[in-house]
Amino acid sequence: MERVALPRPRTAGRYRVAVVCLGNICRSPMAHVVLEARVAEAGLADRVEVVSSGTAGWHVGKPMDPRAAATLSAAGYDPSRHRARQFEAGWFDDVDLVLVMDATNRSDVLALADQPGHPGQVAMFRDFDPDEPGAEVPDPYYGGDDGFQEVLAMVERSSSRLVALLAEQLADEPGGPSGG
């Protein structure tokens, strides 16, 4: 499998990841919760921060979709802390990597990029999926519960690979386990 390159962290030994979908109530909060759990399991919670947002502001301040929350809860995750936020251009200066769920999200996020390096911070979430690298995470909002299960499976696979790459990258950073 081709190795996906992560952008270098802005702050040595620390990494901040933003996960972005349309409304920040289904896909990106599911990815946020799972990725945060994987980061903690890997012992990186003190070095990797995960945030999420949507490109649209319709749901700002609201919890995630009840179906997304139920899917996460049934799988042993805690979805209770999520409140929807909207992605803004300033996020580029605060995060190292912006992971989008689909091509429309990518286009919307890139439209806010106002510095030459900003587009290099943006990748598809499933660029890290060992089964279908680069594919979109489908929006389950208008479908049934099975769509949320499908998204969870994609997110879990992709998160596991991403965390492994983050661990490698941070180990090479000053202050990392093998760094100075």
C-alpha angles and dihedrals in degrees: 000000000000114000114243112221118225120213112253114263118258090223119042113249095011133086132190121198126191120199115202136190132151106280103006093233104097124015104021096044090049089051091045093054095044095044091048090051092049090048090053092047089053091053092246100114091110091053106033124058123191125201132170139203145160130241090230126058101217096110102034110152095013127117121250122281109287091236091054090047092048092049091051093045092050088054092051100261127127112235096168100102098057121115119172119252134182124240114241133184091255090067089076089068093050103045136057098207132025113199116196127195101219144004093267091053088049092052092047093049094045090052086066095050107112102166127068094243097048098086089055089062092060124088138154113264090230093055079095096049109114091203101048111007113201097012121135125257102236118232108248095189098104096037138068134280092277089069090060090050090051091050091049092054091050092046094049093051094045094044093053092054093043092052091050089054092046090052090052093047095047091047087060094049125093107268091025123123092271096023129092 
